[in-house]
Amino acid sequence: MTRVKGIVPPAAGGMTRRNALRALSATLLPAGPAIVAAQAADPSLGAAACVIPAKAGGGFALTCALARDALQAVRPSRPPLAQRYLPGGIGAVAFDRIATGALGGPETLVAFSSGSLLNLAQGRFGPHPPSAVRWLAALGTDYGVVAVHRDSPYRTLEDVLKALRQSASRVVFGAGGSVGSQDWVKAALLVRAAGADHRALRFVSFEGGGDALDALRGRHVDVFPGDAAEALQAIGAGLPARLLAVLSETRLGGGLEGIPTAREQGVDLVWPTVRGLYASANVSESAIQAWQAAFREAVAAPGYAALRQRYGLYPFELTGAALQAYVDERLDAYRRLAEELGLRRWTR
């Protein structure tokens, strides 16, 4: 008789079909009480999801994928961190649902970036204070880039600046977010560096970097002032683009090897984009500490540097009080920058 693994055939004594099904069901039951209790005390051991607050193809998706792989590398027996898309306002919808309790719980994480903090500093995430969430971990940092289509007449950053000097509205920028978003701010600062009025900036808004890069592919926009990791990922997938500058303090290695900084081309523009995760402030302190411990373990693992590099990010790992201090400092800096650019603070 052919045996199917996991199913016991009727014995001579006569196991009934019902008893056989009961035996099979027992092998599919949830984990025992001790394991369930452990997962309740430490949500990082159980099923959980990472919310990607934008469409596919951008930096938020990259963040959740890195979090999934980093946790899996040190805890291979845990269920993989599920990936869930919730686009809307480049993070605004997800933040609002977390803050109002419509979404949340210890098993729900949300990706954030420096752009999220910039929007939060301007009140663009609704009437909710930054304390509506708990900042769990920063997994690394990305850097802004200035990218064009491979066949663009702009061969260098100076070519873009020359065009902007002739007419600030001549160059069409396109990236994730609307006026006041981090990609808009990068474009505005570039226009100002050319000596032009940033209020004349032509900017096409997209719901995430993936859509913006698709627009660059179709040459519907001239310049993509987005982030390096998402741009390199798209270029690796066949996007015909060229990077004119990276917005870092010094030249970087990896996929950005050989790409000049904006600074060395005469534009003092540096824009790091920290990538990380937050959870609801209504989650218990023990759950928050469990997640923070899980990510501390993950980023300290010997293979994490290579994993982070595979996702195009550079070292910047923080959790706990150090991350909270960084967030507070960035919120203050972004409020000052928004005022300098004449951006209206949203109130509700």
C-alpha positions, 0 to 999 in steps of 0.5 A: 500500500502506498503511504502518503506522508503525514496520513495514517492508512486504516490499520487492521484493527480498523481506524475509521476515516473520522479518526484518521482525519482527527489525527491529521488535524492534530498535526495542523493545530497551532503551536502549544501553550508554551510557544503561544505564550512566548509569542504573546510576550514577544510579538517578533516571534509570531506572525506580523506584518510590515505596512508599506505606506505607498505603491510598489517600487519605492523606498518603503517597500525596500525598508519592509523587505530589509526588515523581513530578511534581517529578522529571518536571518537571526530567527529563521524559525519565526514566520516571515514578516508579511508585506502589506501595501497601504498607499495614500499621502506618502505615509499619511493614511497609514499614520492616521490609521495607526494614530486613530487605532483603526490599524495597529497592535503589536504585530503591525509595523509601518515603514518610515523615512526622513520624508515621513518626518518632514511631512510630520513636521509640517502637520501633513499627517493630520492632527496627530502628534509625533507621540502617536507612534513609537519609533522602533528602529532605523535600519540604514540610510539612503541618499538623495540622487539627481537622475535623468533618462539615459538619453537626456540632454542633461549630461551633468548636474551643471547642465541642469543648473544652466537650464534652471538659470535660463528658466526655472519652469523649463525643467520638469521634476517628478518624484514621490510626494507633493509640494513640501515632500522631501523630493520636492524640497530636494528639487526646490533646493536645487532650483535655489542653488541655480539662483532661481526662484523655487516657487517657479519649480515645475514638479509632478507628484506621484504616489511613490518612487516607483511611479515616478521612475516609470514616468522618467522611463517614459520621459514624461519628466526630465529629472528625478530628485529621488533616492539612490536605493530605489533608483539603483533598484530600477536601473538594475531592473532595466530602467534607462537612467543616468545618475548625475549626482548623489546628495551625500557628504562624500562619494559612496561605494557600492552601486554609487561607485564613481557617482560625483556628489553635488558638493563637488559639482558646486552645489552644497546639497546633502540629503540623507534619507534614513529608513526605519519602522514605527508601531502604534503608541498604544502597543504595550511597553513590553511589546515595544521593547521586544521589537527593539531587542529583535532589531538590535539583534538583527542589525548586530548580526555578522551578515547584516552589513552585507544584507543592508548593502544588498538593499542599497543602504548605508550604515545608520542603525538606531533603536530606543532612546537614541532613535527618539533623540534623532527623530526629535532633532530632525523634526526641529530641523525640518520645521525650520527648513519648511519655514525657510522655504515658505511652506505652510504648516497644515493644521486641522 
